[in-house]
C-alpha cells in the first residue's frame, strides 16, 4: 500500500490533535492568592519583629526570598545576568526596591500597627504619580490623575487624623512607613530608565536583584543589630513565610499574572492589600481600629485608582475595541 494518500482521503482524515499544555491555575485564583500573601505580609513583619531586630527580620526575609527565586531559576535553567555595569544598576535597584523599604517597614512596625503600615503601603501609586511628573517627561499628567493625587493625599491625612494633631500615632514609625512606600516608585523609575531592554528575563533580573539586596543586609545587619542571642520559633516561622511566600513566591505569581492578563489588571492587587492587612491585623493581632483608618484608606485607594487612569487616543484604540471601556 502506498504511503501517499490522495487529497480526498486527506480531507476525511482528521488531523492529529496537538498535545495541550497542562492547564494553569486560573488567574483569578492566583490574583487572590497574591492579594492574601502580600496583605498578610504586614502581620508577618509584626510577628517577626516581636522576636528579632528589624534588620534581622529583613535579612531573613531576603535570604528565604532569594532562595525561592534561585531555585526557580535552576528549574528553568536560567542564569544570573552578566556585566559589571548591569550589576551596578541592579545594586541601586536592589537598595530602593528591597533593602530600604523592607527595612523601613520592619522598623516602622515597632511603633505602629500593621494595619497602618499596610495602608501606608497603598500610597505608592500616589508617590509614583508625583515623581513621574518630574522624572519621566513622557508621562504627562491629566486633570483626572492630578485630582487623584490630591484625593489620595487627602486620604492619607484622614488616616492620620491630621485635624486632631495626629493624636495617638507615632510620627517616626508612620514617617518610616510612608518613606518605604515612596522608595518603591523611586526604584521603579530608576529601573525604567537604566534597566529597560537588557535582554535578560524578569526572573533572572529579580533573582540577581534580591541576591544583591541580601548581600547589602548581610553587611549592615551585623553592624547595627548583631546576631540574635536566641531564636524564638514563631517569629522565625513568620520571617520564613514572609520571605518564601511574600518575597519569593509572590514575585513568581506576579510575573505570571502580568504575562497573562497584563500589568494594568495585575497591579489591581495593590487595592486589596490594605484591606487584607487591616482585617488580619484586627482579627489576628487584636489591633484597634479608629473610624479614620478605614475611611481614609478608601479615599487613598480611590485617589490611587484615579492616578492610574490614562487617556486612550483614537490611534491607540480601534473603534469598537473592548479596550475603550474606562
C-alpha positions as CSV (number, residue, x, y, z in Angstrom):
1,X,0.0,0.0,0.0
2,X,1.3,3.4,-0.9
3,X,2.1,5.8,1.9
4,X,0.9,8.7,-0.1
5,X,-2.7,9.5,0.5
6,X,-5.0,11.0,-2.1
7,X,-6.4,14.5,-1.5
8,X,-9.8,13.1,-1.0
9,X,-8.6,10.7,1.8
10,X,-6.7,13.6,3.4
11,X,-9.8,15.7,3.7
12,X,-11.6,12.9,5.5
13,X,-8.7,12.1,7.8
14,X,-8.8,14.2,11.0
15,X,-5.5,16.0,11.7
16,X,-3.8,14.8,14.8
17,X,-4.7,17.0,17.8
18,X,-1.6,18.6,19.3
19,X,-1.0,17.8,23.0
20,X,-2.4,20.5,25.1
21,X,-0.2,22.1,27.8
22,X,-1.2,21.4,31.3
23,X,-3.8,23.9,32.4
24,X,-2.5,26.5,34.7
25,X,-4.4,27.6,37.8
26,X,-7.0,30.2,36.9
27,X,-5.5,33.7,37.0
28,X,-8.3,34.9,39.4
29,X,-7.3,32.4,42.0
30,X,-3.6,33.4,41.6
31,X,-4.7,37.0,41.9
32,X,-6.5,36.2,45.1
33,X,-3.5,34.3,46.4
34,X,-1.2,37.2,45.7
35,X,-3.5,39.6,47.5
36,X,-3.6,37.4,50.5
37,X,0.2,36.8,50.6
38,X,1.0,40.5,50.3
39,X,-1.8,41.5,52.6
40,X,-0.6,39.2,55.4
41,X,3.0,40.3,54.9
42,X,2.5,43.2,57.3
43,X,1.2,40.9,60.0
44,X,4.2,38.6,59.5
45,X,6.5,41.6,59.8
46,X,4.9,42.5,63.1
47,X,5.2,38.9,64.4
48,X,8.8,38.7,63.2
49,X,9.8,42.0,65.0
50,X,8.4,40.5,68.2
51,X,11.4,38.2,68.4
52,X,14.1,39.7,66.2
53,X,15.6,43.1,65.4
54,X,14.2,44.8,62.2
55,X,17.4,44.4,60.2
56,X,17.4,40.7,61.2
57,X,13.8,40.4,60.0
58,X,14.7,42.0,56.7
59,X,17.9,39.9,56.2
60,X,15.9,36.7,56.9
61,X,13.2,37.7,54.6
62,X,15.7,38.3,51.8
63,X,17.5,35.1,52.4
64,X,14.3,33.0,52.1
65,X,13.0,35.0,49.2
66,X,16.3,34.8,47.3
67,X,16.4,31.0,47.8
68,X,13.0,30.6,46.2
69,X,13.9,32.6,43.1
70,X,17.3,31.0,42.7
71,X,15.6,27.6,42.9
72,X,13.1,28.7,40.2
73,X,16.0,29.8,38.1
74,X,17.7,26.5,38.5
75,X,14.5,24.6,37.5
76,X,14.1,26.8,34.4
77,X,17.9,26.7,33.7
78,X,18.3,30.4,33.7
79,X,21.5,32.2,34.6
80,X,22.1,35.4,36.5
81,X,22.7,38.5,34.4
82,X,26.3,39.4,33.3
83,X,28.1,42.7,33.1
84,X,29.6,44.9,35.7
85,X,27.6,48.0,34.5
86,X,24.4,46.0,34.7
87,X,25.1,44.8,38.2
88,X,25.9,48.3,39.2
89,X,22.5,49.5,38.2
90,X,20.9,46.4,39.8
91,X,22.6,47.3,43.1
92,X,20.8,50.7,43.1
93,X,17.5,49.0,42.2
94,X,18.0,46.4,45.0
95,X,18.5,49.2,47.5
96,X,15.4,51.1,46.6
97,X,13.1,48.2,45.8
98,X,14.1,45.7,48.5
99,X,16.7,46.6,51.2
100,X,15.5,50.1,52.1
101,X,11.7,49.6,52.0
102,X,11.8,46.2,53.7
103,X,13.9,47.6,56.5
104,X,11.8,50.7,56.9
105,X,8.6,48.7,57.2
106,X,10.2,46.4,59.8
107,X,11.4,49.4,61.8
108,X,8.0,51.2,61.5
109,X,6.1,48.3,62.9
110,X,8.0,48.5,66.1
111,X,5.8,51.5,67.0
112,X,2.8,51.5,64.6
113,X,0.2,48.8,64.0
114,X,0.4,46.5,61.0
115,X,-2.9,47.9,59.8
116,X,-1.4,51.4,59.4
117,X,1.7,50.1,57.7
118,X,-0.5,48.3,55.2
119,X,-2.4,51.4,54.4
120,X,0.8,53.5,54.1
121,X,2.0,50.9,51.5
122,X,-1.1,51.8,49.4
123,X,0.3,55.3,48.9
124,X,3.0,54.0,46.5
125,X,0.9,54.8,43.3
126,X,0.4,58.3,44.6
127,X,4.2,58.8,45.1
128,X,4.8,57.2,41.8
129,X,2.4,59.7,40.1
130,X,4.1,62.7,41.7
131,X,7.6,61.5,40.9
132,X,6.8,60.5,37.3
133,X,5.6,64.1,36.5
134,X,9.1,65.3,37.4
135,X,11.3,62.4,36.3
136,X,9.5,61.0,33.3
137,X,8.9,63.6,30.6
138,X,6.8,61.2,28.6
139,X,4.4,60.6,31.5
140,X,2.1,63.6,31.1
141,X,-0.4,64.3,33.9
142,X,-4.1,64.8,33.2
143,X,-6.7,66.5,35.3
144,X,-8.1,63.2,36.4
145,X,-4.7,61.9,37.6
146,X,-3.8,65.2,39.3
147,X,-7.2,65.1,41.0
148,X,-6.5,61.5,42.1
149,X,-3.1,62.6,43.5
150,X,-4.8,65.3,45.6
151,X,-7.6,63.0,46.7
152,X,-5.1,60.3,47.7
153,X,-3.1,62.5,49.9
154,X,-6.3,63.8,51.5
155,X,-7.0,60.2,52.4
156,X,-3.5,60.0,54.0
157,X,-4.4,63.0,56.2
158,X,-7.7,61.3,57.1
159,X,-5.9,58.1,58.1
160,X,-3.5,60.0,60.2
161,X,-6.3,62.2,61.8
162,X,-4.5,65.4,60.9
163,X,-7.2,67.7,62.3
164,X,-6.7,66.0,65.6
165,X,-3.0,66.7,65.6
166,X,-2.1,63.1,64.7
167,X,-3.2,62.1,68.2
168,X,-2.2,58.6,69.2
169,X,0.2,58.0,66.3
170,X,3.9,57.6,66.4
171,X,5.3,60.2,64.0
172,X,8.6,58.4,63.4
173,X,7.1,55.0,62.7
174,X,4.5,56.5,60.4
175,X,7.1,58.5,58.5
176,X,9.2,55.4,58.0
177,X,6.2,53.5,56.5
178,X,5.5,56.4,54.2
179,X,9.2,56.6,53.2
180,X,9.1,52.9,52.5
181,X,6.2,53.3,50.1
182,X,8.0,56.2,48.5
183,X,11.1,54.1,47.9
184,X,9.2,51.7,45.6
185,X,8.4,54.2,42.8
186,X,11.9,55.7,43.1
187,X,13.3,52.3,42.4
188,X,10.9,51.5,39.6
189,X,11.6,54.8,37.8
190,X,15.3,54.0,38.1
191,X,14.7,50.6,36.7
192,X,12.7,52.0,33.8
193,X,15.5,54.5,33.0
194,X,18.5,52.3,33.5
195,X,17.5,48.6,33.2
196,X,14.9,48.6,30.4
197,X,15.7,46.4,27.4
198,X,18.7,44.5,28.9
199,X,17.6,41.3,27.2
200,X,17.5,39.3,30.4
201,X,14.4,37.7,31.8
202,X,12.4,39.2,34.6
203,X,13.2,36.1,36.7
204,X,17.0,36.4,36.3
205,X,16.9,40.1,36.9
206,X,14.8,39.8,40.0
207,X,16.9,36.9,41.3
208,X,20.1,38.9,40.9
209,X,18.4,41.9,42.5
210,X,17.4,40.0,45.5
211,X,20.8,38.4,45.8
212,X,22.4,41.9,45.9
213,X,19.8,43.1,48.5
214,X,20.6,40.1,50.6
215,X,24.4,40.9,50.5
216,X,23.6,44.6,51.4
217,X,21.7,43.5,54.5
218,X,24.3,40.9,55.3
219,X,26.8,43.7,55.6
220,X,24.5,46.1,57.5
221,X,22.8,43.8,60.0
222,X,25.9,42.7,62.0
223,X,27.0,46.3,62.3
224,X,23.7,47.6,63.6
225,X,21.8,44.6,65.0
226,X,24.4,42.0,65.7
227,X,23.5,38.3,65.8
228,X,20.3,37.1,67.6
229,X,21.0,35.9,71.1
230,X,18.1,33.5,70.9
231,X,15.8,32.1,68.2
232,X,12.1,32.2,69.1
233,X,10.3,29.8,66.8
234,X,7.1,31.6,66.0
235,X,8.8,34.9,64.8
236,X,11.3,32.7,62.9
237,X,8.5,30.9,61.1
238,X,6.9,34.3,60.4
239,X,10.1,35.5,58.8
240,X,10.5,32.3,56.7
241,X,6.9,32.7,55.4
242,X,7.5,36.4,54.8
243,X,10.5,35.6,52.6
244,X,9.5,32.4,50.9
245,X,5.9,33.5,50.2
246,X,5.7,37.3,50.4
247,X,9.0,37.9,48.6
248,X,9.8,34.7,46.6
249,X,6.6,33.0,45.6
250,X,4.7,36.4,45.3
251,X,7.2,37.6,42.7
252,X,6.7,34.5,40.6
253,X,2.9,34.8,40.8
254,X,3.1,38.5,39.9
255,X,5.2,38.0,36.8
256,X,2.9,35.2,35.7
257,X,-0.1,37.5,36.1
258,X,1.5,40.3,34.2
259,X,2.3,38.0,31.3
260,X,-1.2,36.6,31.2
261,X,-3.6,39.5,31.9
262,X,-1.3,42.5,31.5
263,X,0.2,45.0,34.0
264,X,-3.0,47.0,34.4
265,X,-5.0,44.2,35.7
266,X,-2.2,42.7,37.7
267,X,-1.5,45.9,39.6
268,X,-5.1,46.0,40.8
269,X,-3.8,43.8,43.6
270,X,-2.5,47.0,45.2
271,X,-6.0,47.9,46.2
272,X,-6.7,44.7,48.0
273,X,-3.5,44.7,50.1
274,X,-4.6,47.3,52.7
275,X,-8.0,45.7,53.1
276,X,-6.5,42.3,53.9
277,X,-3.7,43.8,56.0
278,X,-6.3,45.7,58.1
279,X,-8.6,42.7,58.5
280,X,-5.6,40.5,59.5
281,X,-4.3,43.0,62.0
282,X,-7.6,43.5,63.7
283,X,-8.8,39.8,63.7
284,X,-5.5,38.1,64.5
285,X,-3.3,40.6,66.3
286,X,-6.2,42.4,68.0
287,X,-5.1,45.8,66.8
288,X,-7.5,48.7,67.4
289,X,-9.2,50.4,64.5
290,X,-10.4,54.0,64.5
291,X,-13.0,55.2,62.1
292,X,-10.5,57.4,60.3
293,X,-8.4,54.3,59.3
294,X,-11.0,52.6,57.0
295,X,-12.5,55.8,55.8
296,X,-9.1,57.3,54.9
297,X,-8.0,54.0,53.3
298,X,-11.0,54.1,50.9
299,X,-10.1,57.7,50.0
300,X,-6.4,56.7,49.5
301,X,-7.4,53.8,47.2
302,X,-9.8,55.9,45.2
303,X,-7.1,58.5,44.6
304,X,-4.6,55.8,43.7
305,X,-7.0,54.4,41.2
306,X,-7.5,57.8,39.6
307,X,-3.8,58.3,39.2
308,X,-3.6,55.1,37.1
309,X,-6.2,56.4,34.6
310,X,-4.5,57.0,31.3
311,X,-6.3,58.6,28.3
312,X,-6.7,56.5,25.2
313,X,-6.2,58.1,21.8
314,X,-8.1,57.1,18.8
315,X,-4.9,56.0,17.2
316,X,-4.2,53.7,20.1
317,X,-7.6,52.1,20.4
318,X,-9.6,51.0,17.4
319,X,-13.2,52.0,17.2
320,X,-15.4,49.4,19.0
321,X,-12.5,47.8,20.8
322,X,-13.2,46.5,24.3
323,X,-10.2,48.4,25.5
324,X,-12.3,51.6,25.1
325,X,-14.0,50.8,28.3
326,X,-12.9,53.1,31.1
